[in-house]
Amino acid sequence: MSHKVIIIGSGPAGWTAAIYAGRAELAPVVFEGAEPGGQLMSTTAVENFPGFPEGIQGSDLMDHMRAQAKRFGAEVLSQRVDQVDFSARPFKVTSNNRIYEADVVIVSTGASARRLGIESEQKFYGRGVSACATCDGFFFKNKKVVVVGGGDAAMEEAMFLTRFATQVVLVHRRENFRASKIMQDRVAQQPKISIIRNAEVLEILGQDATRVTGIQLKDVQTGEISELETDGVFVAIGHAPNTKLFENILDLDEHGYIKTKPGTTQTSLPGILAAGDVQDSVYRQAITAAGSGCMAAIEAERMLREV
């Protein structure tokens, strides 16, 4: 069966695209994917999304968006897409050994924060462990925090957190940083930031999976184990866009993000649009993802007039 619009991915970008496409009577089909709702599903409190003065749980926000999309006629499939064929219209999307066709496809598969890969990180994620200082820094007013990483992103997170925290400790597993010199100089001149080099985070310590109290560190040169008190841990070792499905099909940048034409959500293939973190390596916020989802749906509606 052929559809007008297929949306691959179900974070803020995907759901917003589905809401707008549904209201335009395009009857969109949404593939929720392996992680329905995206990164916000592991975020406890969202306080910077407009319209919720008291804040809202990330999972609740995604549930509201999902229900709103369904209200306007979106068909939601709790499936992941296994393969795509964008060589000609109608475009083909394969899921669970079934082929779905559409005149326009919106890709909103998001990006995933790289993790440390230790069990305690997952245990405290959203409860003192975060991958987004802009999202969660406010919760650490007058507290001590740790930032893990050695690139520009880690330096930027550390600088941002000085607005709230009384002390920021930057932990890097190597002697030298990958960050640009200007960022290293700014961090060095910030009195709230101290640096621990050649150290690897072994464990995140806390109470009953509700509150982080410290981290366990290993000196990679001496093997010495130590503990450091902290109220929060910000993991800043990069993000990876979920674009494996589109390699050698769509134009990607050097970091794997889908390239879109400036001011649009149009990819290198006419009729294939991209919205949200899958094409945004700069802002990576729920509200900007939602905005680009809106753009994609409006562009889809205009494209379909011409098909």
N, C-alpha and C positions, 0 to 999 in steps of 0.2 A: 504493500500500500504506500502511495506517495503522499507526503505531507508538504505543507508550505514552508514550515520552519522546524528545524531540529536544533536543540540546544544541548551541547555536551558539557556537563558540569553544573553544580548546584550550589555554589556559594552566593554571596551578595550580587555578583555580576549575573550569574545564571538566572537566579530567581527574579531579579529586576527585569531582565530581558524577557522572561516568561510573562511577567505581569503586563508589561507594555505590549508585547506581541499578542497576548490573550485579549486585552482590551481593544486591540485593532482587529479582532476576529480572525487571527491567523492560525488559531488552534495549534499552538506550539507543542512539540513533544520534548520533554526534558529527560535526559539520562542523568540520574543522580550521581552515578559513578561509585568508585570504591570508598570514597570518604564523603558521604552526603553532608552538605552544608559547609564543607571545607574547614579552614583553620579556625573559624569562629566557634565550631562545635567544642573545642577544647579551651575556650576562653570563658572564664567564670563571669566576670562583670564587664559590660561594655558601657562606658559613660560618655563617649564622645560621638555617638550616633544621634543625629538630630531627632527630636520628637520624644525622647525618653529622659526627662529631667532627673529622674531618680536612678537612671541606669537600667540595664536589662541584661539578663544572662545571654551569653552568645548563642547558646543552643535555642533559647526561647525566641530570639530575634530571627534565627533561621527558620524555626517552626512557623512563625507569623508570616514570613515571606513565602514560604512554601504553601501555606493555606490560602494566601492571597492570590498566588499564581493559579492554584487549582480553582479558586472561585471564578476566575476569569477564563476558565476553559482549558488551562494547560493540562496535558496528559503527562503524568509523572511516572517514569519507569525506574524502579530501584535496581538498575542494572548498570554495568560498566560497558563502555564501548571497546571492542576488541580490535577493530580494523576500520579504516576509512578509505573510500575511493572518491577522490575529488577531481578525477580526470575529465568528467563531463557531467552536465545536468541531465537528469536529476542526480544529485550527489548521493552516494551510497554510504551507509553507516551500518556496520555489522555488530550485533550484540546477541549473545546466547545463540549463535548459529543461525540467526535470522537477519535478513537484510532489510533496512529501513531506507526509504528514499525521501529526499527533500530538495526544494528549489533553492533554499538558503540554509546555511549551517552557521550557527554561532558557537564558537569555541570559548568556553569559560572554565577551563580545567584547573585554573589557579596555579599556585606555587606552594611548595612545602619548605618550611624552615629546616635547615640542616640541624640535626640533633647531635648531642654528645654520644648517644648510644648506650647510656647506662640505665639500669632499671630504675634507680631512684629519680632520675630526670623525669621519666614518664609518670612516676608516682606523684610528684609534686607539680606537674605541669598545670599551669593555671591556678596554682595555690602557692605561689612564691617563685616559681620558675616560669620565665617568659622568653619569647623571641622578639618582642616588640616594645621598646622603651616608650615610643610615642603612644602606644595603646595603654600601657600599664604603669608607666613611671609615676603617675599621680598617686598611686596607691602606696608609694614608698616615701612619703613625706617624712622627713626627720628620721630616716632609717639608714642602715648600712646595706649597701648592695655590691654585688660582684658582677662584672661583665667579663665573659669568656670570649676571647678572639684576638686577632692580631691585624686585621685589615681596617680599611677606612670605616666600614660599617660598625665595627667594634668601638673605634675611636669616637664616632658620631654618637653612638648609644651612650658611651661614658660621659661625653660632654653634655648631652641632653639631660641625663640623670642627675647632674650636679644641680639642676634647678630644684630638685625635690630632696634628694638624699643628703645626709650629713657627710657621708663618706662613700666614695666609689673606688673599688679595687679592680684594676684591670689585670686579668690573668691570661698569660700567653704561654703556650707550650714550647716556644722557641726563644732564642736570645734576641733575634732581630724581628722587627715588625714588617709586615707587608704593606702597611698603610703608607700613604704619601707623606713626604717630609712635613708639609704644612700642617697636616692633622697631628703628626707626632709632636710637633712644636707646640701646638695648642694644648694638647693633653699635658705635656711637660710643664706648661706654665699655669695649669689649673691646680690650685692648692688643695682642692677636695679630692683629687685623683691620685692614688698611689698605684704602683705597678709591681706585679710579681711575674718574673720571667722564668722560663725553663720549668714550668709547672703544669702538671696535668690534673684535671679534676677526676678523682676516682669515685667519689660518692657525694651526693647531696644529702645533708643531714636535716632532720626535722622531727616534728611531733605529730604522730597519728595521721600522716598524709594531709594535714591541714595547714601546717606552718613550717616554713624553712627556718632553721636555726644556724646553719653553717655548712661548710663544705670540707671534704677531705682532699688534701692535695698530695701529689707525689712529685718530688724534685727529680726531673728526668736525667739529671747529671749524677746525682749522688744516690738516688733511690730513697731518700729520706721521706717519711710520711709525716704530715702535719695537718692540723685542723685550723680553720679560719671561721670566726663567727660572722654571720651575715643574715640579713632578713630576707634577701631576695637574690636570685641568680638570673642574669640576662644572657642568654646564649646568642652570640652574634658571630656565627661562623658561616653565614651566608644563607641564601635561599636558592632553591632549585625549581625552575618552572616545570610544570607537568606537561611536557611537550614531546615525550618520546614517541607518542602515537603519530606525530606530525613531522617527524624528521624526514628529510628528502621529499617532502610534499609541500610544505609552506616555508617561506623564507624566515629563518631564525637569526637572531643576532649572535655575537660571539659567546654570550652566556646562555643561549638556548631559549631566550624569550621570543615570542612571535613578533615579527616586525609588522607594524601597521602604518598606513599613510598618515602623516601629520594631520591632526584635527579630525580624524575619522577612526573607525574600527575596522577598516578595510585591510585585508591581508594581501599577499602577493597573488592570490587567486580570486577573480571576481565571483561574488556570491558566497565567499567564505569570510566571515567576520570574527574578530577576536576581542574579548572584553575581560576586564579584571586583571588579576595578578599575573595571568599567563602572558600578558603583553606589557606589564607595568613593573619595571624593576626599580622605580624611583619612590613612589608614594606608598604602595602596598597597604592601603587602608580600606576598610569596609565601605566607607562612603564614596571613595573614588572608584572602587570596583562597581558599586551600584550605579554610579553615574555613567560609567562606560557601558554597562549593561543596557541602560536606557538608550544610549546612543546607538548601540548595535540593533536594538529592536526597531528604532525609528528608521535606521538605514535599511533594515530588512524589509520593512513595509514599503519604503520608496522603491527598492529594487524589484519587489514583486509586482509593482504596478507596470514595470517595464518588461517583465518576463513574457 
